Amino acid sequence: MKGKNKKGSLFLGAVFAMFFLMIGMMIIPFMKDGVTSARTDIGCTTNSSISDGAKLGCLFIDAGVPYFIIIFLTLVGGFIGNEL
C-alpha cells in the first residue's frame, strides 16, 4: 500500500481517542474514593502536626487525580495527533 488513507486513519484515531477518554473518565470517581480514604488513613485532614514525610505523602496522593487526567488527555491527543 503506497498511500495512506488520511480520512480513515483520522477517523480511527478519533474513535480510539474517544474510547480511551471515556474509559479514563469512568475511572476517575474510583480514584477519588481511593484518594479520600488514603488521606484519611494517613491523617492528612485531621492531624495538623504530622511529620514532613507524611505531608509529602499527602501531596503525592493529592496529585494523583490531576496527573491521571493529564496522562489520559496526552494519550488522547497523541492518538489524534498521530493521524494528522
C-alpha positions in Angstrom: 0.0 0.0 0.0 1.7 3.2 -1.2 -0.7 5.9 0.1 -2.1 6.3 3.5 -5.9 6.8 3.8 -5.8 10.0 5.9 -9.5 10.3 6.4 -9.9 6.7 7.5 -6.8 7.0 9.8 -8.1 10.2 11.3 -11.5 8.7 12.0 -10.0 5.6 13.6 -7.6 7.7 15.7 -10.6 9.8 16.9 -12.5 6.7 17.7 -9.7 5.3 19.8 -9.2 8.7 21.4 -12.9 8.9 22.4 -12.7 5.3 23.7 -9.7 6.0 26.0 -11.2 9.3 27.1 -14.4 7.6 28.2 -12.5 4.8 30.0 -10.4 7.4 31.7 -13.4 9.5 32.8 -15.1 6.4 34.2 -12.0 5.5 36.3 -11.8 9.0 38.0 -14.6 8.5 40.6 -12.9 5.3 41.8 -9.6 7.1 42.1 -11.2 10.0 44.1 -12.6 7.5 46.6 -9.2 5.9 46.9 -7.5 9.3 47.4 -10.0 10.3 50.1 -9.6 7.0 52.0 -5.8 7.3 51.7 -5.8 10.9 53.0 -7.9 9.8 56.0 -5.7 6.8 56.7 -2.5 8.9 56.7 -4.2 11.7 58.7 -3.9 14.5 56.2 -7.2 16.0 57.1 -7.4 15.7 60.9 -3.8 15.8 62.2 -2.2 19.2 61.9 1.1 18.1 63.5 2.1 15.3 61.0 5.7 14.7 60.0 7.3 16.2 56.9 7.3 12.8 55.2 3.6 12.4 55.8 3.0 15.9 54.4 5.0 14.9 51.3 2.9 11.7 51.0 -0.3 13.8 51.3 0.9 16.0 48.4 1.7 13.0 46.2 -1.6 11.4 47.0 -3.4 14.7 46.2 -1.6 15.0 42.9 -2.7 11.5 41.7 -6.0 12.5 40.1 -4.8 15.6 38.2 -1.7 13.7 36.9 -4.0 10.8 35.8 -6.2 13.3 33.9 -3.1 14.9 32.2 -1.8 11.5 31.2 -5.1 10.5 29.6 -5.5 13.8 27.8 -2.0 13.4 26.5 -2.8 9.9 25.3 -6.0 11.0 23.6 -4.1 13.9 21.9 -1.4 11.5 20.8 -4.0 9.3 19.1 -5.5 12.2 17.2 -2.1 14.0 16.5 -0.5 10.8 15.3 -3.1 10.5 12.5 -2.8 14.1 11.2 
